[in-house]
Amino acid sequence: MADELLTKTAVEVGELIRTREVSPVEVTQRLLDHAHELNGQVNAYISFRDEQALAEAAKAEEEIVAGDHRGPLHGVPMALKDNLYVAGEVTTMASKIHGDFVSADDATVVGRLREAGVVLTGKLNMHEYAWGIDNNSPHFGAVHNPWNLDKVPGGSSGGSGAAVASDMSFSTLGTDTAGSIRIPSSACGLVGLKPTHGRVAKFGCYPLAWTLDHIGPMAKTVDDAAAMLQAIAGFDRRDPTSVDVPVGDYRGALTGDPTGLVIGVEEDYYFRDVDTEVERLVRARIDDLVSRGARVEKVSIPALKYSEWTELAVSLSEASAIHHRDLQTRPEDFGADIRFLFYLGELFSSVDYLQAQQVRRQIKHDFAAALSGVDVLIAPTLPVMAPDIGSAVADLNGDPVDLVDNFIRYTGPSNLTGLPAMTVPAGLDDGLPVGVQIIGKAFDEETVLRVGHYIEQSDPMQGRRAPVGA
């Protein structure tokens, strides 16, 4: 039977801690016990930090008792993806090559979560170097989807998705270069937000592709995602891609109703070659918003037809440059899938890369034009459902299609543009979660979160939770 305390949201348990109905030490111990018990099935954690976590929880309790309450996440335990540096501790990137890497500094986001009073329980499994979407690691084993242990959880932040879905972490952070926050969040029935590029500083996050990488929350609810973004957003000069813009009031934005909301729908790309049930569930969420006062405008984004090639040309080129030396000197230490991708990345010429950047500029222009007359775009997060672990293909209405290409098809464009994009649950298809994606204007996370909150209010999941951990 599920521990009712662990099924609560991060904000809910934070409130119980604030009012001293439960202690951070008790919450942390119960979460650690639960995570240790389940990890053999789910394999969400790479490493635990029980002793340090309990010490951090005790410190949080002392601060709260003394009247020094830091906010809604103070004392809340959570684990983080293992490409975010924790000072003085091993960060593996789920790799053999960096299996004993220790950073002298916390990542910016880790430092900010510490400032918010978060208790860190461990590091979460991921696809090697964050470059993959099934989280089937040759070094740390496959992560299993808590909705069906035979299915992939999505990636690269698969351990993050599986941990939150199975109550092994109240909330967490993922990284997203072509969808690695939104893909596992969709597959695991979570809220996953990729903020605007530059909104969250990436110092202390091992890079995959400099110009495409993002860090953002993966959470049980939109309110939790807003609280997490509030904690981590903001400028840091140590990250050259960080942008110095005001941080919004993200939880405060979760008000009102959909009356007057203008939803953009792009049919030619985002509703082409999509699983029939996925499309039905996503359109049902749009129809619900319309029934509550929103309206739909059809938009056109012509350059989207080039986005898949552009995403691969940019991401593979940048990733291969980062790993070039190790690829030359110790290729056998990469997993076979990653090694193939990095070799593939070295085949792109400088002309290819620069042409891709020119196409990227046009894609940004077309998105800006489409968004100029609407509040958000709404689309499916994934066009296909999660396949079995070990499968390289997914099912698209009875036809086998390449898994990687299809899992990033609808998420990759928001990395090219840098626009904020969030997935929220749209319902279940044969017992597996389906996500609906909300894409907004640059640095307008408030509207994206608000629309996600509207969708969440209709209770698409009807209270159902992942069977593993329930």
N, C-alpha and C positions, 0 to 999 in steps of 0.2 A: 504494500500500500504506500502511496506517495506521502512524503512528509509535507504536510500542508504549508509549513513555513517556507519550504524550498520552492513551492509552486508559485509563490507570490512574485510580483514584479520587483525590480530593483528599487523603485520609488516607494512601493508599499512597505518593503522590509526596512528601507531607510527611515520611514516615518515611525515604524515600531521601535527602531533603535533610538530615534530622537526622543520619543516619549518614554523611553526606558522600560517598555513592555517586554523587550528582549534585549539581551546584551550582544554586542558585536562578537564577543568570544564564543558565545553559544551558537550564533548563526554560522560563524566560520567553522567551528568544529563539526556542526551537523552537515554543512556543505562538503567539507573535506571527507567526512566518513562516507557520504553518499557518492562522491566522485570516485573515491578509491574503490568502492564496491562495484560501480558500474563500468569503470574504465576498461576492464577486461573484455566487456562486450562491445563498447562503443569506440574505445581507443581515441578519445578526444584529447587527452593530456599527453604531452611528451615528458613533462617533469612536474613534480609537486614541490611546494615550498611550505610544508606544514608548520615547521618551527617558526620561520619568519612571519608567516601569515598570522599565527596565533599571537605573536608578539605585537604585530601591527594592530590586531584587533584589540588587544589589551590597552595599547596606547590610545586608540580611538575611544575606547570606553572611558578612560581617564579624562580625556579632553571633553567629552560630552557631559560627564558628571560635573566637571569644573565650569560648565557653561560655555565652552568654546565649541559650538556646533558649526561645522563648516558648510553644511548644505545637504541636499537630499540624498547624496551618495555616501555620506560620512559613515564609516563602519561597515559598508556593504562589501562582501567578498566577491571577487571575480578573477578569472584567469584571462591571460592575454595571448594572442598569436605569437608564435616563437620566431618572429622576425622583428619584434619590437624590443630594443635593448633595455635590460635592467642592469644598472651599474653593479659591477663586481660579480655578476652571475652569468652562467653560460646561456648564450642565445645561439641556437643551432641552425636556424633557417630550414629545419628538417633535412639537413644535408650531412654528408660525410665530411666534406671539405671543411666546413665550419663547425664540426661536431664539438670542438672544445673552445670556441671563440668566446672571449669575455670582453665586454665593453667597459671603459672607465666611466661612462656617463649613462644616465637614464635617457631614453628617448624623450623628446618634448612631451608627447602625449602621456608617457608613463609618469613623468614629473608632475604634470597637471592633474592626473588622477590621484597621485599621492597628495597633492595640495587639497584636493576635494575630499580626502580622507578615505579613499578606496583601499581595501585590503586585497593584496595580490596573492592568490592561492597557487598559481603555477603558470606554466607555459603550454600552449595548445598546439596540437598537431596541425600540419598544413602540407600542401603540395610543395615539393622541394623548390626552394628559392621563389616560392609564390607563382611558379610558372606552370600551371596546370589546373584542371577543373574537376578531377575525380577524387583527389586526395588519397590515391592508392600509392603509398610511399614505399620504395624499396628499402629505406633505411629505418623507418619507424612504424611500418605497417599501415594497412588501410583503415581509414575512419569509416564507421558505419552510421547510416542514417537512422536516428532513433524512431522514425515512423515505420521503417522496415529495415532490419539489420542487413538484408541482402542488397540494399540499394546504396548508391553513392550519395554522399551528403552534399555534393557540389564542392567547388573549390575556387581559389586555393585556400580560402579560410574555412575549410571543412571542419576542422576541429572546433573552431569558434562556433559554427552553426550547430554542430552536434552537441556541444557542451551546454549551450543555452537552452536548446530544445529539450534536453533531458535533465534540466535543473542541476547541472554540474557547475554552472556559473550563472549568477543572476543577470549579467549582461556582459558584453565584451566589446573588443574592437577588432575589425578586420582591415585588410588592405585590399585595394581594388585598382587593377591596371586594365582589365578588360571586362570586369564584372565580379571580381572575387569577394566583394561584400554581398552584392545582390544575388548572385547565383546560389551560394549556400543558404542565404536567408530565405530565398524563395523555396528551395528544395526542402528546407527544414521547418518551414512554417513560421518564420520570424519577420520582424521589421529590420531592414538593412538600409542604411543611408550612406551614400557616397556624396559628401559635401562638394561644393564648388572647389575646383583646383585652386589651392592657395589659402583656403579657409582654415585648414588644419595643417600645422607645420609637420614636416616629415623628418626633421632631424632625429637621428637615432633609429630610423627604420631602414633595414637593408633594402636597397633599391632593386626593382625589376626593370623598369623603364622610366627614366627621370621625368619625362614630360607627360606621362600618363598616370603615374602613381598617385593614389589618394589613401587616406586613412579615415575611417568612420565607424560609427556604432552599429552593433548587431544586438538586437534586444527583443524582449517579449512584447513590448507595446511601443506605440509612437511616443507616449509620454516618457518612457525610459530612454528612447533614442534621443529625444529632445534634451533630457537631463544630461546624457552623456556628451552630446555635442556642446552643451553649455560649458561643461568642464574642460573640454579639450580644444575648443576653437580659439583662434587668436594668432597674432603675428609672432614670429620668432626669426630674428635676423640670421640665425645659424642655418636656416633653410633658404636657399636662394630663390625658391619658388613660392615662398610664403608671401602673402599679400596683406598689407597693413590697411585693413578696412574694419569698421566698427562691428563688434559682435552683437548679434540680435538677442532678443528675449525669446528663446525658443519654446520654453514651456508656456510662457504667457501668450504665445501665438495660437495655442490650441483652444480657440474659442469660436463662437458663432455657428452658423449653419451654411449649407451649400448655396443658399439663395444668391443668385447673381454670378456664381462661379462660371467661368467660360473654359470649357475643356477642349483642347485641341486633339483631334484624332487623325493620324496619318495612316491611311489605309494601304498604300502601295508597298510599303516596306514592313511596317510593324504588324500588319495583319495578313501578310503573305506567307504561305507555307508554315502554318501554325497548327498545332494539334487542335482538333475540333472541340474537345472538352475544355481545353485551356481558353480558346477563344470565347466559348459560351460563358465561362465564369468571369472573364475579364469584362466582356460586354454587359454582363449582369450587374457588375459593380458600377459601370458607367450609367446604365439605365437607372440604377437606384439613386445615384446623385442627381440625375435629371428629374426623377420623380420628387425630389426634395428641393428643387428650385434651380439647379444648374442647367446650363445649355451646352450643346456640342457644336463646334465649328470644325469642319474638315480643313486640314492644312496639307500643304505639299512641301516636301523636302527633297528636291531632285537629286542632290549630291549623295544622299544616303546609299544609292546603288553602288557607290565606290567605297563605302565605309569599311567593308570587310577586308579588302585588299590593303587599304590605308592603315587600318589598325594593325594588321600583321606586319606590314613593312616597317612601321615605326617601332612597334614593340619588340619585334625580333632583332632589328638592327641595334637598338639601344641595349637590350639584354645581352646580346652577343658581345658588344663592346665591353660591358661590365665584367663578363666572365671569360674574356679572350685568353688571358694568360693561363688560367687553370685549364681551359679547353685545350691549349697547346701542350701543357706539361703534365696534366693528370686527368685525361678525359675519362678514364675507366672509373674514376671516383664519382662521376655524375650518374644518376639513374638513366636508363636507356632512353626514356622518352624525353627527358630534359636535354641530354646530350644531342639527340637528333635535332631538337628545336634550335639549340645554340649553333650547331653546324649549319642549319638552314639559314639562320640569321646572318651568317657570314657570306652568304651568296648574294645578298642585296648589295648593290653598288651605291656609291654616294649619290649618283643620279637618281636611283630608285628612291632613296631616302628623302632627298630634297623634293622630288616630284610628289611624294606622299605628303610632305608638309604643305605643299601648295594645294593639293586636294583637300587636306585637312582645313586649310583656311576657308575654302569654299563651303565645306560642310558646316563650319561655324557660322558663316554668313547666312546659309540657308536656314539653319536652326533659329538664328536671331530673327530672321524675317517671319518664320512660322510662329514664333513666340510673341511677336509684337502685337498680335491681335487676340491672344488668349492668355489665361493665367498659368496653365500647365498643359503639358501633353500627357496623355494616359495611354498605356500600351501593355501588352504582356511583358513579364520579366524574362521568361524562358518560353521558347516555342514548342518545346518537347518536355516530357516527363523524365525524371531521374531513372537511369537504367540500372541493371545489376552491376555490382562491383566487378571490375575486370573487363567489362564490355567497352569496346571502342566505338560502338554505334548506339544510337537512340532510335526509338520508334516514332515515325512521323506519319500518323494515319495509315499504319500498316506497312510503310516502307522504311527500310533501314537507312539512316543518314549518319554522317560523321558527327560524333559526340562533341568534340571541341568546337568545330565550326558552328554548330547549332546552339551550344550553350552560351557562346559569346555574341551571337548574332544580334540580339536586341539590346545587350548591355554595353558593348564596345563603343557605339557612337557617343555615349555620354563621357567616355574617357577622352575621346578625340576632341570634343568640344570643351571639356572641363565643367560642364553644367551639372548642377546638383540633380541627383536621381535617387529615388527611394523605392524599395519594394515593400509591399504589405500583403498579408495573406488575402487571397481572393476566394478561398474555399478548398475543397478536397476533390481529387479525382482518383477513384479506386483506392482510397485510403492514403494518398500522398498529397502534400500541399501544392497549391498553385499560387504564384505570386502575380500581383498587378503592379506595374511600374509607373511612377509619377516623375516626370522630368520638368524641371523649372528653369527660371531665369537665373543668370549668374548672381551669386550671393543673396539669393532669395530663398534660403532654406525655410524661412518662416511659412511661406505659402505652401511649399512642398509638404512640410510637416502637417500643416493645417488640413490639407486635402487628404493626406494619409489618415489623419484622425477622423475625418468625415467617413471615410471608407470603413475604418475600424468600428465606428459606432453602429454599423449595420450588422456586426457580429457574423462575418462570413464563415468563420470556423465553428460557430454554434457551440462554443465552449469545449470543443474537442482538443485533446492534447496528444503529444507523441506517446505511443504505448510503452516504449522503453523509458523507465523512470516514473511512469504514472502509477 
